[in-house]
């Protein structure tokens, strides 16, 4: 999160950049050959506005409505590959125990994929202010917990006790946050015979990995 905010602050320090918060993109303006603007709606007032642009970049992540926007412009459907192992993540932030806050290495306990059973993973990532971000994850069928009281016991089911031993010494600062959006997804705009000029797609809007 700190890195994200540092990048954000650096970008916004450029006087040529304006941030429009709580603005929803309704659609792209143009045709199948070229995009000339976007139509946006203020989520607080409902007011709509058309913003002209020489270049429109879709970096709206997994929730991108790119396919809908392109369909409205009569652009052919995009080819898509999806690989879904049913991976889920449960994350909690801890205060590191005394003596471990400075220079503590990241810890990663991976599953043994030679075993014919759902995989379980665990990582401990040191963060700012002497905190750890701890994430437990699994593939489909491993029954990942979403409850605070079950977080440590689930860590005990990993094939090595290190992650569980570490968080047993640490103080939880947050509740468990669970994410089950783990499918790998890739769009292929380069395979289309036509693509509107003035439109780029970046990040998870184009290729999202678990």
For each residue, the residues with C-beta under 8 A, 3 or more apart:
1: 4 5
2: 5 6 127 128
3: 6 7
4: 1 7 8
5: 1 2 8 9
6: 2 3 9 10
7: 3 4 10 11
8: 4 5 11 12
9: 5 6 12 13
10: 6 7 13 14
11: 7 8 14 17
12: 8 9 17 19
13: 9 10
14: 10 11 17
15:
16:
17: 11 12 14
18:
19: 12
20: 23 40
21:
22: 42 43 44
23: 20 40 41 42 43
24: 40 41 43
25: 28 38 39 40 60 65 69
26: 38 39 40 41 48
27: 38 39 69 72
28: 25 35 37 38 39 56 69 70 72 73 196 199
29: 35 36 37 38 39 50
30: 33 34 35 36 37 73 196 198
31: 34 73 74 196
32: 73 74 75 194 196
33: 30 194 196 197
34: 30 31 196 197 198
35: 28 29 30 38 53 56 196 197 198 199
36: 29 30 52 53 198
37: 28 29 30 50 51 52 53 56
38: 25 26 27 28 29 35 50 51 53 56
39: 25 26 27 28 29 48 49 50 51
40: 20 23 24 25 26 48 49 50 51
41: 23 24 26 46 47 48 49
42: 22 23 45 46 47 48 49
43: 22 23 24 46
44: 22
45: 42
46: 41 42 43
47: 41 42
48: 26 39 40 41 42
49: 39 40 41 42
50: 29 37 38 39 40
51: 37 38 39 40
52: 36 37
53: 35 36 37 38 56 198
54: 198
55: 198 199 200
56: 28 35 37 38 53 198 199 200
57: 199 200 201 202
58: 64 66 199 200 201 202 205
59: 201 202 203 205
60: 25 63 64 65 66 205
61: 64 203 204 205 208
62: 181 185 204 205 208
63: 60
64: 58 60 61 201 204 205
65: 25 60 68 69
66: 58 60 69 70 78 187 201 205
67: 70 71 77 78
68: 65 71 72
69: 25 27 28 65 66 72 73
70: 28 66 67 73 75 78 196
71: 67 68 74 75 77
72: 27 28 68 69
73: 28 30 31 32 69 70 196
74: 31 32 71
75: 32 70 71 192 194 195 196
76: 192 193 194
77: 67 71
78: 66 67 70 187 188 189 192
79: 187 188 191
80: 185 186 187 188
81: 184 185 186 188
82: 183 184 185 186
83: 183 184
84: 182 183 184
85: 139 140 182 210
86: 139 140 141 182
87: 137 138 139 140 182 210
88: 137 138 144 178 179 180 182
89: 135 136 137 144 178 179 180 182
90: 135 136 137 144 145 146 151 154 176 177 178
91: 133 134 135 136 176 177 178 179
92: 133 134 148 151 167 172 173 174 175 176 177
93: 127 131 132 133 134 172 173 174
94: 131 132 134 167 170 171 172 173
95: 130 131 132 170 171 172 173
96: 100 101 104 126 130 131 132 170
97: 100 101 169 170 171
98: 101
99:
100: 96 97 104 166 169
101: 96 97 98 104 126 130
102: 130
103:
104: 96 100 101 126 132
105: 126
106: 123 124 125 126
107: 122 123 124 162 163 166
108: 121 122 123
109: 121 122 123 158 159 160 162 163
110: 121
111: 115 119 120 121 139 159
112: 115 119 159
113: 119
114:
115: 111 112
116:
117:
118: 138 139 140 141 142
119: 111 112 113 138 139 142
120: 111 136 137 138 142 154 157 158 159
121: 108 109 110 111 136 137 138 158
122: 107 108 109 134 135 136 137 155 158 163 164
123: 106 107 108 109 134 135 163
124: 106 107 132 133 134 163 166 167
125: 106 132 133 134 135
126: 96 101 104 105 106 131 132
127: 2 93 131 132 133
128: 2 131
129:
130: 95 96 101 102
131: 93 94 95 96 126 127 128 173
132: 93 94 95 96 104 124 125 126 127 166 167 170
133: 91 92 93 124 125 127
134: 91 92 93 94 122 123 124 125 155 163 167 170
135: 89 90 91 122 123 125
136: 89 90 91 120 121 122 144 145 151 154 155 158 163
137: 87 88 89 90 120 121 122 144
138: 87 88 118 119 120 121 141 142 143 144
139: 85 86 87 111 118 119 142
140: 85 86 87 118
141: 86 118 138
142: 118 119 120 138 139
143: 138
144: 88 89 90 136 137 138 154 178
145: 90 136 150 151 153 154 176
146: 90 150 176 178
147: 150 151 176
148: 92 151 172 175 176
149: 153
150: 145 146 147 153 154
151: 90 92 136 145 147 148 154 155 167 172 176
152: 155 156 164 167 168
153: 145 149 150 156 157
154: 90 120 136 144 145 150 151 157
155: 122 134 136 151 152 158 163 164 167
156: 152 153 161 164
157: 120 153 154
158: 109 120 121 122 136 155 161 163 164
159: 109 111 112 120
160: 109 163
161: 156 158 164 165
162: 107 109 165 166
163: 107 109 122 123 124 134 136 155 158 160 166 167
164: 122 152 155 156 158 161 167 168
165: 161 162 168 169
166: 100 107 124 132 162 163 169 170
167: 92 94 124 132 134 151 152 155 163 164 170 172
168: 152 164 165
169: 97 100 165 166
170: 94 95 96 97 132 134 166 167
171: 94 95 97
172: 92 93 94 95 148 151 167
173: 92 93 94 95 131
174: 92 93 177
175: 92 148
176: 90 91 92 145 146 147 148 151
177: 90 91 92 174
178: 88 89 90 91 144 146
179: 88 89 91 182
180: 88 89
181: 62
182: 84 85 86 87 88 89 179 210
183: 82 83 84 208 210
184: 81 82 83 84 208 209 210
185: 62 80 81 82 207 208
186: 80 81 82 206 207 208
187: 66 78 79 80 201 206 207
188: 78 79 80 81 191 192
189: 78 192 195 201 206
190:
191: 79 188
192: 75 76 78 188 189 195
193: 76
194: 32 33 75 76
195: 75 189 192 199
196: 28 30 31 32 33 34 35 70 73 75 199
197: 33 34 35
198: 30 34 35 36 53 54 55 56
199: 28 35 55 56 57 58 195 196
200: 55 56 57 58
201: 57 58 59 64 66 187 189 205 206
202: 57 58 59 205 206
203: 59 61 206 207
204: 61 62 64 207 208
205: 58 59 60 61 62 64 66 201 202 208
206: 186 187 189 201 202 203
207: 185 186 187 203 204
208: 61 62 183 184 185 186 204 205
209: 184
210: 85 87 182 183 184
